[in-house]
Structures are given as structure tokens and as C-alpha cells.
Amino acid sequence: MLFWTRATQGATMRRAVVWGVALGFAALVMSPAPEAVAATRHAKTHHAKIFKHQNRTKSLRTARAPASPTDPSKDAALIIDGRTGATLYSRNESALRHPASLTKMMTLYLLFDALKQGKVTMDTPLKVSFHATQQKPTKLYLKKGETIPVETAIKAIVVLSANDVAVTIAENLAGGSESKFADMMTEKAHQLGMKDTHYNNASGLPDPGQITTADDLAVLARHVAYDFPQYFHYFSTVGFTWQGRPHITHNNLIGNYEGADGIKTGYTGASGFNLVSSVVRGGEHVIGVVMGGYTAKSRDREMIRLLDNTFARAQTNPTLLARAEVPWQQIAENAKGSTVAAGFDLNTAPSGAVAQNNAAEVSKRWSLFASMNKAVNPRAKAPKYPDEDENAAAPVPMAKPASVQVANNYPQALVSADAANDNVGEGDVADDARSTAAAMGARAWAIQIGAYATDTIAKTELSSYVRKSSDLLRAAQQVVIPVQSANGHTMFRARFGPMAERDAREICARLTERGQTCFATMSAR
């Protein structure tokens, strides 16, 4: 038994050795070389990295897509009861933000205060300085030494957000110093409870030290409305004329949203598209603030969404909003029969063609604009709106060496949002992707003066325009573009550009005033 067991054990051991050798040999034959192992490991690592990179890229794309109406780094929103100041909705309301042209609410507050104290009247002429004329657009293009009446200055601020007018107001109220006026603005802000606001200028043009919060802006809006109800109607001004040229409001809610009666829009590259709105329905007053919009349209949509939600809540909760007589509405009711409606002088009829980025929107505004003039000027007619590429209105400086190019395809050198021009004072005429890009500094527009039979004639006409208006065109690039007409003939478009939309619109408007016909157009057309 013992022998058999040992023999069995020996056989088992021999079989184990044989199998071990065989398996070892198989492993040796089938195993990849060290280089192959390394290559395999590298390939796996490489594919893993690619997969990780692809996922991260996809994630970044998703994160960068403007899914919200506002830029998260500039976003803020606040809805309050105008009567009580109670907060009804808030988002980043205490975050420091740049006010842009919302600054002019305080500029007007101090002007209203001067009116109330009798320091100036609506007819007081405000003298324009050289410093005021040097402000960046948007502006009224005032000239040094000329004057503008206080009432017209108010309208120019509300409707056009004119930076040169804001500085003119500041200098006339502060002994010729905008800086001193900015100190007065800051001091008043703190007196009103705007604890996080600081002003360095009267216009809202880019300045890193010009800061505020949505909370502070709501406080200011309430004070403007309730401290000066006799002047608050100016914020619902539809339009005004200056030296025969009509201007239409940038505030898209006026005339388009029930109960909207002011108050101010604003834009710079650093702030995004800002809006403070006042809405009154059935004695209920709501003030809204939206900051950091990607576009004017997205900002407006967000404001409307927040206001709609607020009034919807008020319907189900009757005590949500205070209800009382609205002072400025009561003043307007008592003043019925006056020749002034919503801050627009009925005795001043609009003249000339009005061209805006969105003809449909302007048409609505014109209906209001014209209706207020019908009583005193029944012959006033709504303007004819040009084609989409024949719009016209306000600039940022350009500096391109003058030259003439003949091109088959007009260049489009669009800048990214990261490289946006921050020198735009007010960009609320932007209502679509193309004009928004232009508002942010894209040089995608041009001024076309005509289409001619030969490139020689086109070049000659371009030179002629420069000779007559060298102050406007000497730095503009001259471009001639051959195009095939409907009858098969080649025509040559004569253009100045590329440039920002505002350059094209404003320069063309000024050329037209001088009798030089033109229209602003997208570069690709």
C-alpha cells in the first residue's frame, strides 16, 4: 500500500513537471515581446487620453454655449415692488457689476434735483465743451461751444443714451468738471442707500472703477420715480428730434410690453446688455433689473419672463403687490390737454427717414411717435424703411490706412467675444446675432456709395467722397467689388470698410446730411 502510494505520488509529480514545462513553453511562445507590451500600453493610454480629451472638449462646448440669456460672469437680476421696495425675485443682486449707461439714471437724478431747486429750467442752455465732444458713441455729435436746452438733453439721455450730452450735463452742474460731478453722483448714491456703487464718470463709458449692483440700481430707480414723479414721464419718451434728425428709443419694452413706462438701457463689453424697467398695471408698480445679457433681445426676453412671472403670481396672491395711485400717472392725468405727452413735445414733428436695425420694431415705435404728433402735424408721414442692408445710425472709431482693393468676395474679419471692443457706450440697437457681433466690435459692415459700370468709375467716386468728407473717410479702406447683375452685366460696388456696424451707420447718416448718398450694409452682401 505504501509502495503504491509512493509510485502514485511519483507519477503525479512527473506529470506536474511535464505540464509545467509545457505551459511555460506555451507562455514563452505566445507572450508578446517587451516592445509590443509597451506599445500596447501606450496605445491604451493614448486612446484613454483621446477619450478623456473628447469628453472634456464636449463638456467645454456645452459649458460655453450661451444657454442662458445672460453671461454668468456679468449676470444679475432683481424684481421689486416699486411702491414698497420689497424683493420679489433676486439673483446675484449684490454682486458687483458695471452699470454702463444705467449710470445716466443718476446723472438725470442730479439734473432733476437741480430743476426742482430752481438752479436750472427746462429751457436753460447747457454749453458744450471740447471734452464733451470727445466722448465715444453713442452720442448726439454736439460741437464745442454750442448749447442744448435742458429738456432736449433729458430726451437725448433717455432715448439715445448720448454720452456727449451726459458729460455736458455734468460739466454745467459741477462748474465745468465731470470728475467733480462723478463725486457728487457717488455721494448722492450713498445718501440714497446705494452702498456698493461708485461713479468715475457721468456717462457709463468703460471704467473699471465704475461699479454698482442690481440691488443699488433698483434703489435708484425707485428714488428717481418717487422723488421726481413730475419728471419721470420722460423715461417713457418714444423719440425726439435734434437739428431735424429723429431718434427712436433703445428701450424695446416701451410700446411693446403692457404697462412699461421706463426707465433705462445700457451696454458696454464689460457689462453686457443691461436694463432697468418700470411697469405699472392697475395701480401695481414693479421695477425690474436685468444685467449681463448676451444680446439686447435675450436681455429683454429675460426681463419679460421675470415680469410675467411676477404679475402671474400677483393674480393668485392679491397681497403680493401694493396697490395705490401712481404719482407720475396722477400728474399726467391732471395735466391732460398739455402739448407734452410721455416727454415728447408735440410741437416738434419728426422729419426725414428713420432707419433702424429692426424695421418691424421701429414701425411699432413710429406708430406711437406719429400718433403723438398727429394732432399738431396731421401731414406727418411714417418713413419708408429701406431694405435690410440699407439701414442707418451710431459709431466706434476706426483706423485703417486708405487704399483701394478690388475683391470678388468682401472680407469678414469678425472678432471673438473675448476680443470684443469695450469702447461702445450703448449697443441696444443690436437685436440679432449679426448686429450683436457688430455691437461687440465686429468689423463686418461697410458703407456702399453706389454700383458703377467700371472699376475706374467706382474708384473715382470713392476718391470724390473722401475729398468732400475727409474728416469722416480719410482713414477708411476703399473697396471695389465686381458683381454680376441680373442682366448679365458686371457692375462694380464702391464701398468703404470693413468697419463696425455703428461706424457704418453713423458715418453714412452724416454723409447723407452732406448730400452724399450711401447706405450701410453687411460685408458679405
Secondary structure, 3 states (H helix, E strand, C coil): CHHHHHHHHHHHHHHHHHHHHHHHHHHHHHCCCHHHHHHHHHHHHHHHHHHHHHHHHHHHHHHHCCCCCECCCCCEEEEEECCCCCEEEEECCCCCECCHHHHHHHHHHHHHHHHHCCCCCCCCEEECCHHHHCCCCCCCCCCCCCEEEHHHHHHHHHHHCCHHHHHHHHHHHCCCCHHHHHHHHHHHHHHCCCCCCECCCCCCCCCCCCEECHHHHHHHHHHHHHHCCCCHHHHHCCEEEECCEEEECCCCCCCCCCCEEEEEEEEECCCEEEEEEEEEECCEEEEEEEEEECCHHHHHHHHHHHHHHHHHHHHHCCCCCCECCCHHHHHHHHCCCCCEECCEECCCCCCCCCCCCCHHHHHHHHHHHHHCCCCCCCCCCCCCCCCHHHECCCCCCCCCCCCEEECCCCCCECCCHHHCCCCCCCCCCCCCHHHHHHHCCCECEEEEEEEECCHHHHHHHHHHHHHHCHHHHCCCCEEEEEEECCCCCEEEEEEEEEECHHHHHHHHHHHHHCCCCCEEEECCC
